[in-house]
Amino acid sequence: MKVAVASDMDTPLARRVVAELEARGHEPIVHGALADDERSDWAWASERAARDVTSGAAEQGIVCCWTGTGASIAANKVAGVRAALCADAETARGARTWNDANVLALSLRTTSEALLGEILDGWFSTEASDDPSDTANIDHIAELDQAIDH
């Protein structure tokens, strides 16, 4: 699976995200501080990863900044993105299951390498729910995206 990865800082954890994805058989597409020729600020880097997801260049995205909050906010401004800031595996599983989240936001400050592995396990081992109440919520989010675009 192609996964867009953005970070506003080139840190050991940001590099570990890329390495973990490769070790799991995914193909990372790097942005921001992880790329040689891109603006590294969190808003721009996260937007690029989010647009990869909505354009189909990537199936999922991971965006990182110091707290993860700014990266998630920026990614969520792109219509069609459902970015979730996850600090543990259970939140990651829930975000994928109930919210059909397609972009994972991570804090470079609070996410340890061990925790990163657990979060990625939760994220990639879970599919979106097909329960009608869950899909109705996702459909409503898509309607909100359309209302914002027009």
Residue pairs with C-beta under 8 A, 6 or more apart in sequence:
1 25
1 26
1 27
1 59
1 60
2 26
2 27
2 28
2 29
2 52
2 57
2 58
2 59
3 21
3 26
3 27
3 28
3 29
3 58
3 59
3 60
3 61
3 62
4 28
4 29
4 31
4 48
4 49
4 50
4 52
4 53
4 57
4 58
4 60
4 61
4 62
5 14
5 17
5 18
5 21
5 28
5 29
5 30
5 31
5 34
5 49
5 61
5 62
5 63
5 64
6 30
6 31
6 32
6 34
6 42
6 45
6 46
6 48
6 49
6 61
6 62
6 63
6 64
6 71
7 14
7 17
7 31
7 32
7 33
7 34
7 40
7 45
7 63
7 64
7 65
7 108
8 32
8 33
8 40
8 41
8 42
8 45
8 46
8 64
8 65
8 66
8 70
8 71
9 33
9 40
9 64
9 65
9 66
9 108
10 33
10 34
10 40
11 108
12 113
13 64
13 106
13 108
13 111
13 113
13 116
14 33
14 34
14 64
14 108
15 34
16 113
16 116
17 28
17 62
17 64
17 106
17 116
18 28
18 30
18 34
20 116
20 117
20 120
21 27
21 28
21 62
21 120
22 28
24 120
24 124
29 49
29 52
29 57
29 58
31 38
31 45
31 48
31 49
31 52
32 38
32 39
32 40
32 41
32 42
32 44
32 45
32 46
32 48
32 49
33 40
33 45
38 44
38 45
38 48
39 45
42 63
42 65
42 70
42 71
42 74
43 70
43 74
44 74
45 63
45 71
46 63
46 65
46 70
46 71
46 72
46 74
46 75
46 83
46 105
47 74
47 75
47 77
47 78
49 58
49 61
49 62
49 63
49 75
49 103
50 61
50 63
50 74
50 75
50 76
50 77
50 78
50 81
50 83
50 103
51 57
51 78
52 58
52 61
53 59
53 60
53 61
53 78
53 80
53 81
53 102
53 103
54 78
54 79
54 80
54 81
59 102
60 102
60 103
60 104
60 123
61 75
61 81
61 83
61 102
61 103
61 104
62 103
62 104
62 105
62 106
63 71
63 72
63 74
63 75
63 83
63 103
63 104
63 105
63 106
64 71
64 105
64 106
64 107
64 108
65 71
65 107
65 108
66 107
66 108
66 109
67 107
67 109
67 110
68 85
68 87
68 105
68 106
68 107
68 108
68 110
68 111
69 85
69 105
69 107
71 83
71 105
71 106
72 83
72 84
72 85
72 103
72 105
75 81
75 83
75 103
75 105
76 82
76 83
76 103
79 145
79 146
79 148
79 149
80 102
80 142
80 145
81 102
81 103
82 99
82 100
82 101
82 102
82 103
82 138
82 141
83 101
83 102
83 103
83 104
83 105
84 91
84 92
84 95
84 99
84 101
84 103
84 104
84 105
85 105
85 106
85 107
86 92
86 95
86 104
86 105
86 106
86 119
86 122
86 123
87 107
87 110
87 111
87 115
87 119
88 115
88 118
88 119
88 122
89 118
89 119
89 121
89 122
90 122
91 122
92 104
92 119
92 120
92 122
92 123
92 126
93 122
93 123
93 125
93 126
95 101
95 104
95 123
96 122
96 123
96 126
96 127
96 128
97 126
97 127
97 128
97 129
97 134
98 129
98 134
98 137
99 137
99 138
100 128
100 129
100 134
100 138
104 119
104 123
106 116
106 119
111 119
128 134
128 138
129 135
